[in-house]
């Protein structure tokens, strides 16, 4: 049981502090990461109360405090592999993938970085009938620095795959380093589709690794349009490395409408938000 002080007058009629803390830990056990907005929605607490509760749990060494929320110690203590994340929120990621595939046209050159969400984008590009030419030729070119994305698409006759060279990171299966960046600097892409670890009003889009962020920026710089893909769990969250400011993002594809400060920041930056329809 977590020790907590007496409930404040503002908490009358709501969950007591001890109950809120237990509920937050339950949410983190299920989701691994929560935002302040999620805590407010789940517990009926104010943003100030949610932040105090997260701060209390962080001081007790029960969670890791992050920008805009918190993560479980298991999620924050080490970077999880792409395989670890593959089974999480799969329906949402598939919906995002379908929405992104609909934005890609026949003959487009598409950049795809690594991650569980961009893997679903790759699978939807492989399934998209409108990207299959009648003559059986390649209908879309995918440039990627992710080994698993290349593997998903290499056997598809209508997809031409170009893979960056460089050093492979085992946890993400992404290729990073100067060769990957130099390769991308020579290209012109119609669209870059970037998976991220968080989308934050202040810090923009973020990721876990400096090398991955470097390659992601090079991919964005090579593209006419930048599409960021992030399921709702990543909205309002921030990873340890900055990728792109919101002003560099053209489209955000997600499975739930952003709210509050993030929604205002996206609108101010002129980011088009596409909310992917859920399955069923």
C-alpha positions as a Python dict, from the first residue, in 0.01 Angstrom:
ca = {
    (1, 'X'): (0, 0, 0),
    (2, 'X'): (130, 347, -88),
    (3, 'X'): (142, 602, 186),
    (4, 'X'): (-15, 937, 107),
    (5, 'X'): (-126, 1249, 284),
    (6, 'X'): (-488, 1342, 353),
    (7, 'X'): (-705, 1440, 63),
    (8, 'X'): (-722, 1811, -5),
    (9, 'X'): (-1058, 1995, -9),
    (10, 'X'): (-1036, 2008, -388),
    (11, 'X'): (-1048, 1629, -390),
    (12, 'X'): (-1378, 1601, -197),
    (13, 'X'): (-1617, 1372, -380),
    (14, 'X'): (-1336, 1220, -586),
    (15, 'X'): (-1084, 943, -535),
    (16, 'X'): (-866, 982, -231),
    (17, 'X'): (-497, 1030, -293),
    (18, 'X'): (-403, 676, -194),
    (19, 'X'): (-663, 537, -434),
    (20, 'X'): (-543, 765, -714),
    (21, 'X'): (-184, 653, -670),
    (22, 'X'): (-284, 287, -683),
    (23, 'X'): (-489, 353, -997),
    (24, 'X'): (-199, 532, -1166),
    (25, 'X'): (30, 236, -1096),
    (26, 'X'): (-235, 6, -1244),
    (27, 'X'): (-249, 221, -1558),
    (28, 'X'): (130, 210, -1591),
    (29, 'X'): (134, -166, -1544),
    (30, 'X'): (-105, -191, -1839),
    (31, 'X'): (24, 86, -2066),
    (32, 'X'): (385, 140, -1945),
    (33, 'X'): (344, 514, -2014),
    (34, 'X'): (72, 763, -1923),
    (35, 'X'): (28, 1132, -1988),
    (36, 'X'): (-113, 1389, -1748),
    (37, 'X'): (-419, 1410, -1973),
    (38, 'X'): (-475, 1034, -1949),
    (39, 'X'): (-451, 1044, -1570),
    (40, 'X'): (-704, 1327, -1562),
    (41, 'X'): (-943, 1139, -1790),
    (42, 'X'): (-913, 807, -1606),
    (43, 'X'): (-926, 942, -1252),
    (44, 'X'): (-1135, 1257, -1288),
    (45, 'X'): (-851, 1459, -1140),
    (46, 'X'): (-736, 1809, -1228),
    (47, 'X'): (-407, 1854, -1419),
    (48, 'X'): (-246, 2002, -1107),
    (49, 'X'): (-352, 1703, -897),
    (50, 'X'): (-233, 1458, -1162),
    (51, 'X'): (109, 1624, -1178),
    (52, 'X'): (142, 1619, -797),
    (53, 'X'): (53, 1250, -790),
    (54, 'X'): (307, 1166, -1060),
    (55, 'X'): (571, 1370, -881),
    (56, 'X'): (495, 1182, -557),
    (57, 'X'): (531, 844, -728),
    (58, 'X'): (857, 954, -891),
    (59, 'X'): (999, 1069, -556),
    (60, 'X'): (905, 729, -413),
    (61, 'X'): (1106, 567, -698),
    (62, 'X'): (795, 389, -824),
    (63, 'X'): (777, 557, -1166),
    (64, 'X'): (1000, 756, -1397),
    (65, 'X'): (873, 1111, -1449),
    (66, 'X'): (875, 1221, -1814),
    (67, 'X'): (777, 1538, -1997),
    (68, 'X'): (398, 1549, -1981),
    (69, 'X'): (351, 1226, -1787),
    (70, 'X'): (532, 925, -1646),
    (71, 'X'): (655, 580, -1746),
    (72, 'X'): (695, 259, -1553),
    (73, 'X'): (1045, 181, -1438),
    (74, 'X'): (1051, -113, -1679),
    (75, 'X'): (969, 117, -1970),
    (76, 'X'): (1202, 396, -1865),
    (77, 'X'): (1498, 201, -1735),
    (78, 'X'): (1598, 66, -2075),
    (79, 'X'): (1495, 102, -2434),
    (80, 'X'): (1253, -172, -2532),
    (81, 'X'): (1305, -357, -2859),
    (82, 'X'): (1079, -321, -3160),
    (83, 'X'): (972, -683, -3102),
    (84, 'X'): (867, -597, -2745),
    (85, 'X'): (643, -320, -2877),
    (86, 'X'): (499, -512, -3172),
    (87, 'X'): (201, -650, -2981),
    (88, 'X'): (94, -325, -2817),
    (89, 'X'): (-205, -127, -2947),
    (90, 'X'): (-197, -324, -3269),
    (91, 'X'): (-548, -226, -3380),
    (92, 'X'): (-463, 143, -3341),
    (93, 'X'): (-135, 104, -3530),
    (94, 'X'): (-306, -84, -3812),
    (95, 'X'): (-564, 192, -3841),
    (96, 'X'): (-283, 447, -3858),
    (97, 'X'): (-110, 237, -4123),
    (98, 'X'): (-422, 225, -4341),
    (99, 'X'): (-467, 600, -4314),
    (100, 'X'): (-106, 662, -4418),
    (101, 'X'): (-131, 422, -4713),
    (102, 'X'): (-429, 623, -4836),
    (103, 'X'): (-207, 934, -4845),
    (104, 'X'): (49, 768, -5074),
    (105, 'X'): (2, 785, -5449),
    (106, 'X'): (104, 554, -5731),
    (107, 'X'): (465, 621, -5825),
    (108, 'X'): (555, 794, -5497),
    (109, 'X'): (891, 759, -5326),
    (110, 'X'): (828, 705, -4955),
    (111, 'X'): (1077, 723, -4670),
    (112, 'X'): (1005, 498, -4370),
    (113, 'X'): (1206, 487, -4049),
    (114, 'X'): (1183, 206, -3794),
    (115, 'X'): (933, 124, -3523),
    (116, 'X'): (624, -82, -3458),
    (117, 'X'): (390, 179, -3609),
    (118, 'X'): (591, 226, -3929),
    (119, 'X'): (603, -153, -3961),
    (120, 'X'): (224, -147, -3980),
    (121, 'X'): (249, 133, -4238),
    (122, 'X'): (477, -92, -4444),
    (123, 'X'): (228, -378, -4423),
    (124, 'X'): (-56, -154, -4537),
    (125, 'X'): (150, -21, -4828),
    (126, 'X'): (202, -385, -4928),
    (127, 'X'): (-176, -448, -4917),
    (128, 'X'): (-288, -125, -5088),
    (129, 'X'): (-456, -206, -5422),
    (130, 'X'): (-416, 149, -5551),
    (131, 'X'): (-37, 111, -5538),
    (132, 'X'): (-31, -197, -5763),
    (133, 'X'): (12, -105, -6133),
    (134, 'X'): (-185, -305, -6387),
    (135, 'X'): (134, -406, -6568),
    (136, 'X'): (286, -561, -6256),
    (137, 'X'): (570, -310, -6228),
    (138, 'X'): (676, -132, -5910),
    (139, 'X'): (408, 112, -5803),
    (140, 'X'): (586, 264, -5505),
    (141, 'X'): (946, 305, -5391),
    (142, 'X'): (1019, 271, -5020),
    (143, 'X'): (1346, 403, -4882),
    (144, 'X'): (1409, 280, -4529),
    (145, 'X'): (1675, 251, -4263),
    (146, 'X'): (1486, -31, -4086),
    (147, 'X'): (1575, -393, -4150),
    (148, 'X'): (1233, -525, -4050),
    (149, 'X'): (1054, -279, -4280),
    (150, 'X'): (1276, -384, -4572),
    (151, 'X'): (1204, -749, -4490),
    (152, 'X'): (828, -687, -4491),
    (153, 'X'): (837, -525, -4835),
    (154, 'X'): (1121, -693, -5023),
    (155, 'X'): (902, -984, -5144),
    (156, 'X'): (630, -754, -5279),
    (157, 'X'): (673, -718, -5657),
    (158, 'X'): (496, -381, -5668),
    (159, 'X'): (730, -228, -5406),
    (160, 'X'): (1085, -120, -5486),
    (161, 'X'): (1293, -117, -5168),
    (162, 'X'): (1608, 88, -5108),
    (163, 'X'): (1792, 26, -4781),
    (164, 'X'): (2034, 268, -4618),
    (165, 'X'): (2383, 153, -4529),
    (166, 'X'): (2541, 203, -4190),
    (167, 'X'): (2542, 51, -3843),
    (168, 'X'): (2246, -157, -3721),
    (169, 'X'): (2102, -88, -3376),
    (170, 'X'): (1991, -423, -3234),
    (171, 'X'): (1702, -289, -3024),
    (172, 'X'): (1527, -101, -3303),
    (173, 'X'): (1669, -280, -3611),
    (174, 'X'): (1739, 67, -3753),
    (175, 'X'): (2052, 157, -3947),
    (176, 'X'): (2223, 476, -3831),
    (177, 'X'): (2549, 661, -3881),
    (178, 'X'): (2713, 881, -4146),
    (179, 'X'): (2658, 638, -4439),
    (180, 'X'): (2282, 634, -4380),
    (181, 'X'): (2268, 1012, -4352),
    (182, 'X'): (2481, 1059, -4665),
    (183, 'X'): (2261, 818, -4861),
    (184, 'X'): (1947, 1013, -4771),
    (185, 'X'): (2105, 1348, -4854),
    (186, 'X'): (2127, 1241, -5218),
    (187, 'X'): (1755, 1158, -5249),
    (188, 'X'): (1429, 1338, -5321),
    (189, 'X'): (1129, 1174, -5153),
    (190, 'X'): (763, 1254, -5202),
    (191, 'X'): (685, 1180, -4840),
    (192, 'X'): (876, 1081, -4527),
    (193, 'X'): (676, 875, -4279),
    (194, 'X'): (837, 893, -3937),
    (195, 'X'): (753, 689, -3630),
    (196, 'X'): (829, 867, -3303),
    (197, 'X'): (835, 796, -2930),
    (198, 'X'): (643, 1109, -2838),
    (199, 'X'): (468, 1421, -2968),
    (200, 'X'): (491, 1707, -2721),
    (201, 'X'): (363, 2065, -2737),
    (202, 'X'): (695, 2210, -2624),
    (203, 'X'): (955, 1963, -2751),
    (204, 'X'): (790, 1854, -3075),
    (205, 'X'): (856, 1500, -3194),
    (206, 'X'): (1105, 1291, -3002),
    (207, 'X'): (1273, 952, -3013),
    (208, 'X'): (1498, 729, -2801),
    (209, 'X'): (1833, 747, -2976),
    (210, 'X'): (2048, 1031, -3106),
    (211, 'X'): (2157, 834, -3414),
    (212, 'X'): (1799, 751, -3505),
    (213, 'X'): (1701, 1115, -3460),
    (214, 'X'): (1985, 1219, -3692),
    (215, 'X'): (1874, 981, -3968),
    (216, 'X'): (1510, 1081, -3920),
    (217, 'X'): (1598, 1446, -3970),
    (218, 'X'): (1790, 1359, -4289),
    (219, 'X'): (1490, 1164, -4417),
    (220, 'X'): (1259, 1457, -4342),
    (221, 'X'): (1495, 1700, -4515),
    (222, 'X'): (1483, 1485, -4830),
    (223, 'X'): (1103, 1484, -4845),
    (224, 'X'): (847, 1717, -4995),
    (225, 'X'): (606, 1626, -4716),
    (226, 'X'): (664, 1493, -4364),
    (227, 'X'): (406, 1263, -4204),
    (228, 'X'): (448, 1167, -3839),
    (229, 'X'): (272, 854, -3715),
    (230, 'X'): (194, 813, -3346),
    (231, 'X'): (-75, 621, -3163),
    (232, 'X'): (-263, 802, -2888),
    (233, 'X'): (-34, 671, -2613),
    (234, 'X'): (247, 886, -2756),
    (235, 'X'): (52, 1212, -2766),
    (236, 'X'): (174, 1444, -2494),
    (237, 'X'): (476, 1222, -2424),
    (238, 'X'): (840, 1303, -2491),
    (239, 'X'): (1139, 1077, -2544),
    (240, 'X'): (1496, 1170, -2451),
    (241, 'X'): (1604, 1290, -2798),
    (242, 'X'): (1445, 1562, -3009),
    (243, 'X'): (1366, 1470, -3368),
    (244, 'X'): (1167, 1748, -3540),
    (245, 'X'): (988, 2057, -3419),
    (246, 'X'): (617, 2068, -3493),
    (247, 'X'): (684, 2338, -3752),
    (248, 'X'): (865, 2073, -3962),
    (249, 'X'): (568, 1834, -3961),
    (250, 'X'): (304, 1853, -4233),
    (251, 'X'): (69, 1577, -4117),
    (252, 'X'): (18, 1387, -3791),
    (253, 'X'): (-166, 1056, -3828),
    (254, 'X'): (-294, 913, -3501),
    (255, 'X'): (-590, 717, -3367),
    (256, 'X'): (-733, 978, -3129),
    (257, 'X'): (-772, 1353, -3159),
    (258, 'X'): (-505, 1547, -2966),
    (259, 'X'): (-638, 1767, -2687),
    (260, 'X'): (-541, 2062, -2474),
    (261, 'X'): (-199, 2222, -2508),
    (262, 'X'): (-85, 1976, -2773),
    (263, 'X'): (-388, 2041, -2993),
    (264, 'X'): (-323, 2415, -2969),
    (265, 'X'): (46, 2372, -3054),
    (266, 'X'): (-32, 2154, -3356),
    (267, 'X'): (-285, 2407, -3485),
    (268, 'X'): (-41, 2695, -3434),
    (269, 'X'): (226, 2506, -3630),
    (270, 'X'): (-15, 2437, -3915),
    (271, 'X'): (1, 2056, -3873),
    (272, 'X'): (-282, 1868, -4039),
    (273, 'X'): (-416, 1606, -3799),
    (274, 'X'): (-560, 1287, -3947),
    (275, 'X'): (-747, 1068, -3699),
    (276, 'X'): (-750, 713, -3831),
    (277, 'X'): (-1088, 538, -3812),
    (278, 'X'): (-1080, 241, -3578),
    (279, 'X'): (-1136, -113, -3698),
    (280, 'X'): (-1487, -248, -3701),
}
